[in-house]
């Protein structure tokens, strides 16, 4: 079965202080929709309720959960923090790709053999960050793990690397489990997407394309299938197919920020910035919580010669994404470009040392 988006009727501990930083929801303003987070903070303070003091690793965890950049050292510190709950640490480990494109085997090794199952699973999932020459040796123990989920995740990360003879039997068995799991879930778009990933790992591009198309057939409202198929066509230089797939996806899922964003990037590559700008502008309304979208929108405005407009918008955006230094740095760059001293001083006041 699938789980649809719905109200869960939960009433979690409100943290409007975090909502101010990360545009996350909280129970106060979700009910009192005419009020803002500052109002909620003031009410809680009046009730003598002080926000919990979060550790620096917990703050960095909120940042990555909100798509904000941190250094790989800060990211690894989250994973290594024994004072955090295991679910948070494992989640951070799975999200290491946000902070680095490659990871050395010694940094991941402690979690491959960790007694906590979630950390072993996360290390298998993130194994693709390890250089192919060292990946098989590092992840081989996970192929014989007592948990099927971990064996399957390890096989997925090893699908495109050379397997030493000593580990071939374990890999083949785990890969059979992976294939069966994907086949059993192939009635859903996610299952077909997994089959496509396996085919891509083996450079079977025709099978990859067919799996993406089948994902769209079985679940026409699964936007990731359109996005991945369009990216496959882009890598093959087939721009007409890219546009066709994204148009089809947007017609089916008109509120998909992912597809509007992908189509905007397509127009950027086609040097049609006005078209891209309109799409990026809409993306912000579709997914206002993601700071990547105002970043790319204002960057496109600058590329189209509308730098001053970009500066004005960034002045507002940084208020909504107060911890996002990427937007601050962009504002500084644009201010220097236009020699706008007032704006430069404003963004400089927000810069974190």
N, C-alpha and C positions, 0 to 999 in steps of 0.2 A: 504494500500500500504506500501511498505518498502522503505527505503532510502538507496541507495547504496553509498559506498565510491566513492568520485569524487572530483576533484578540484572545489572549490567554487568561484575562481577568486577574492577572497577578498584580500585586501592589508592592513593588520592590522598594527598598530604602531609597528615598529621593536624594540625589546628589546634584542639585542645581549648580554647584561649584564646578563639577565636572562637565555639566551640560554647557556652561559658558566656554569652556576650553575646547570641547570636542563636538559640540552640536549634538550630543546624545540626548535621548528623551529622558524625562523624569516624571514621576507621578504627579508632582505639583502642577507643572505647566501643561501636562497632558489633559488634566481636568479643567484647570483655570486657563483656558486657551487665550483669553484676552490679556493675560499677564505674561511677563517675561522672566528670565532666570534671575535677574537682579532682584526683582520683587520676591521671588521664592527664597533667595539667599537671605534677604532682609527679614522675612517672616520667620525663618528657622533661627536666625540670630536672636530675634525678639523672644522666641520660645526658649532661648538659651541652649539651642542645639548647635553644637560646633561640628563642622565637617571633620571626618576622620583624617588624621595625618598619615598620608600614604608615603611609603618608602620611595626612594628614588627609582628603584627597579619597578615598583608598582606603577609609578607615574609613566615610566618609559613603556610599560606594558599597555597602559591606556593609549599612549601615543601610537604604537604600532597597530593596535586594534582599530584606531581611527584613520589608518593609512598615512600617518605622519612619519617622516624619516628620522631615524636615529642611527648612530654609528654601529658597526658590527660588534664592537667591544661592549657597548651598552646593551645590545641585543643579547649577546652571550651571557652577560651578567644576570639578565632576567632568568635565563634557563638554569643558571648555576645557583640561584638564590634558594637555599633550603627553607627559608622563612615563607616563601610563597607556596600556595597550594599547587599540587601536582598538575591539575588541569590547566592552570595558567602557564606553568612552566612548559608543559608539553605543547600547548597552543603556540607559545612563543617560539619553540623549537621548530614547529611546522612552518612558521612564518618567516624563517631566517632568509628566505629568498627575497624579502623586501629590503634587506640591508646589505646583502652581498650576492654576487653572481657565482662565487666559488668559495669553497670551504676546505680547509686542510683536514686530512683524515684524523690526526691526533686530537683535534678539537671536538670531533663528533664521537670518537671511540668510547669515552666514558658512558655515553647514553645508549650505545649499541648493546652494551653488556649490563645495563642498569637493572636493578631489581624491580623498578617500577615499570609495569607493562606499558603505560601510556607514553613514557619516555622512549622505550624501545620502539614502539609503533611510530612515534614522531621521527625518530632517527632513521627509520626505514623510509618514511615518506619523503624526507628531505635529503636522502642519499644522492639524488641527482646533482647536488651542489659539489660533490666530491669528484675530483679529476678521474676520468674513466680508467686510467692506469692503476689507480689505488682502490677503486670502488668495490670490486669483487672481493678482494681480500678483507676489506673492512666489514662489508655487510654479510659475508658468507655465514657467520653464526646465526643470523636471523632467519636463514632459509630453513633451519631445523628447529625454530622456536616452537614452544608448545601451544602457542596461539595461532590459529589460522590467519587471522587478520594481519599479524606481523609477517608471517611467511609470504602472504600474498603481496603485501606492500614492498617487501624486499625484492621479490621477483619482478615487480613493476619497475623498481629503480635499477635493476640489473639487466633489463630486457635488451639494452643496446650496447652492452659491453662484453668483452671476452671473458668467458668463465673458465677458470683453471680446471683441469681434468678431475682433480680431487673433489670439486664442488659441483660437477655437472649433474650427477644423479639427484642431489638435493635441489638444485635449481630446476631441473626438469619436472620434478614432482610439484614444487611450489608453483611453477609456471602453469602446470595443468590445473591446479586449484584456482589460479588467477583467471585462466581462460574460462573455466566452468562458471566462476562467479560472475564474470562479465556476460556470459551467454544467458545465465539465469536472470540477469537484470536488463537484458536487451530489449524488453518490452517498453522500457523507459528511455527517454532521451539521454539521461546520464549514463546508462549502461552502454548505449551505442557510442557515446563519446569516449568511454573507456576502451571500447574495441578500436576506435579510431586512434587513440593514443598508442595502443599496442602495435598497430600497423605502422604508425609513423615512426616508432622506435626502431622498427625493422626496415625503414625506408621503403615500405610498400605503399607508394603514394596513391595508386588506383584504389586499393582497398581502403585507405584512409578517406578518400573522397566519398566512396560508396557508403562508408559507415556514417559520415557526417550527414549525407543526404538521407539515409535511413533514420537517423536521429530526428531530422526535421519531419519526416513522414509520420513517425510514431508519436512525436510530441511537437506539433507546430508552434507551441507557445514557449518553447525552450530556447531563449535567446543565445545561449552559449553555442548552440549548434550552428546557427547562422554566422556568428562571429568567427568561429574556428574554421568553417568552410571558406569564408571570405579571406581569412588570413592565409589559408592554403593556396587559394587562387592568386593572392598578392605575391606570395613567394615564387609562384610560377610565372609572374608577369602578366597575368590575365586580368587586366583592369576592368574589362567589360563585365566579366563574370563577378568580380568583386562588387561592382555597383548593383548588378542584378540581384545577387543574394541578399545584400543589405537592404535594398528596397523591399524585397519580398518579406524580410524579417520585420521591418518597421511597419509594413502594412498589417502584419499579423499581430505585432506587439507594439502598438504606437507609443506606449509609455516606457519602453526599454531605454534606459540611459546608456547601457552598454552598446547597443546598436547605433544610436545616434552619435555616440562618441567615435565608434569605428568608422562610420560614414564620414564624419568630420575629418578624421585623419586621412581618409581616402582623398577627400577634396584638397587637403594640404599637399599631399603627394602630387596631385594633379595641378597644383599651383592655382587653385580656385579658392582663394582665401575668403572672399565674401560668402560663398556657399558654406564653407567650413565654419565661419563665425556664427552664422545663424543656427547651425546645428549645435555648436558648443554652448551658445546662449541658452538653448532649450534644455540641454543636458543639465545645466545648473538647477533649473526648476524641477527637473525630474529626480535628481539626486543631490539635494542641497547639502547633505552631510559630508560629501567627498571633496576634500580640498584640491584634488588633482584637476577637477573640472574647471574651477575658476582660474587655476594656474594656466592651463592650456588655452582657455578662452582669451585671457588678457595677452598671452604670448602671441596669439593669432592676430589680435587687434594691433599690437605693435608691428607685426610683420606686414600689416595692411596699411601702415602709416598713421594709425590712430593711437599713438603712444599716450597722448594726454588723456584720452578717454580711458585707456588702460590704467593710468595712474589714479584717476578718480575712482574707478571701480575697485582697484586694489585697496584704496583707503577704506572702503566699506568692507571688503572681503576679510581683511585682517582682523576686523572686529569680531567676525563670526568664527574665525579659525585662529584664535589668539596665540596658540602655541606653534603655529605653522611658520617656521622660519623661511621655508622655501618661498612663500608669498612675500615675506618681508624683503628678502634678498632681491626678488624680482622687482619690487617697488623701488628699491635703492638703485638698481640698474637703470630702470626707466627714468627715474628722477635725474640721474646723472646725464643720461642721454639727452633729456630735454632741458638740462640745466635749471631744473625746478628746485630751488633751494628750500622752499617751504616744505615741499613734499619729501625731499631728501632728509631734512631734519626730523620730520615726523616718523618716517620709516626707521631712521637711525635710532630714535628713542625706543623703538620696539625690538631692536636687535638684541639677541641674547649673547652674552659673552661666553 
